[in-house]
Structures are given as C-alpha cells and as structure tokens.
Amino acid sequence: MTRLFAGTPFDRPPECDVCGRLEEECECPPPAPAPPTYAEPETQTARLSVEKRKRGKMVTVIRGLSAEENDLSALLTKLKTTCGAGGTLQQDSVEIQGRHLDRLRDELQTIGYRVKG
C-alpha cells in the first residue's frame, strides 16, 4: 500500500528551521514577532477641529489618522503631555479636552504631520 504523500516534502515529519531537529524535540525559543510598521507622518494629514460637548465643554478633535498606520496610543500620550490635559481615543479620532488648536498644530507639525484646521 502506498502512502498519499510518499516521496514529497509532506511525507517527512516537520523539522525546526533553526536547529534541524524534529519539531516535537526542538527546544528553540519561538521567534519574536515582527515590530509593527507605521506610515511616515509626512504622508498623512491630520485635521483639527474644536467641538462643543455637553454642558459647554470644549474638545479638540484630531481626525484623518488611521489606527493601522499610526501608533495612536503613543501619539495621544505625547499630545496630552504637551497640552497638560486629558484625552481619549475614539473610533476614528483622537480627542484632547479643552481648546488646544495652536499647541496641537505646532506639536503635530514638529512630529512631521501635515495639518489642516
């Protein structure tokens, strides 16, 4: 009786690419995940606006930066520190509490983003 994968690479048990031993016997550490790659800030445009929320609270909103192409949590932390205010990440925007258009515009341009608004 012949086996289905006889003579093909699938006929042999899998081996480790690093040490060459069988995968069941291998003690190599798992490979480190590749660090995420983000788009360059110069290729993106941040759109700034100020919105009035409940009870008259003002919020500066940054739109136009996608979560897949940016490390938005690190950007939020940097912008909150720059403004000395709180903030949050929403679905498609970064919100900073208060009216901080000039500060945020300057900081985003320093980082390298194109800014509108």
Secondary structure in CASP SS format (residue, H / E / C, confidence):
PFRMAT SS
TARGET T0000
AUTHOR 0000-0000-0000
METHOD secondary structure of the structure
MODEL  1
M C 1.00
T C 1.00
R C 1.00
L C 1.00
F C 1.00
A C 1.00
G C 1.00
T C 1.00
P H 1.00
F H 1.00
D H 1.00
R C 1.00
P C 1.00
P C 1.00
E E 1.00
C C 1.00
D C 1.00
V C 1.00
C C 1.00
G C 1.00
R C 1.00
L E 1.00
E C 1.00
E C 1.00
E C 1.00
C C 1.00
E C 1.00
C C 1.00
P C 1.00
P C 1.00
P C 1.00
A C 1.00
P C 1.00
A C 1.00
P C 1.00
P C 1.00
T C 1.00
Y C 1.00
A C 1.00
E C 1.00
P H 1.00
E H 1.00
T H 1.00
Q C 1.00
T E 1.00
A E 1.00
R E 1.00
L E 1.00
S E 1.00
V E 1.00
E E 1.00
K E 1.00
R C 1.00
K H 1.00
R H 1.00
G H 1.00
K C 1.00
M E 1.00
V E 1.00
T E 1.00
V E 1.00
I E 1.00
R E 1.00
G C 1.00
L C 1.00
S C 1.00
A C 1.00
E C 1.00
E C 1.00
N C 1.00
D C 1.00
L H 1.00
S H 1.00
A H 1.00
L H 1.00
L H 1.00
T H 1.00
K H 1.00
L H 1.00
K H 1.00
T H 1.00
T H 1.00
C H 1.00
G C 1.00
A C 1.00
G C 1.00
G E 1.00
T E 1.00
L E 1.00
Q C 1.00
Q C 1.00
D C 1.00
S E 1.00
V E 1.00
E E 1.00
I E 1.00
Q E 1.00
G E 1.00
R C 1.00
H C 1.00
L H 1.00
D H 1.00
R H 1.00
L H 1.00
R H 1.00
D H 1.00
E H 1.00
L H 1.00
Q H 1.00
T H 1.00
I H 1.00
G C 1.00
Y C 1.00
R E 1.00
V E 1.00
K E 1.00
G C 1.00
END
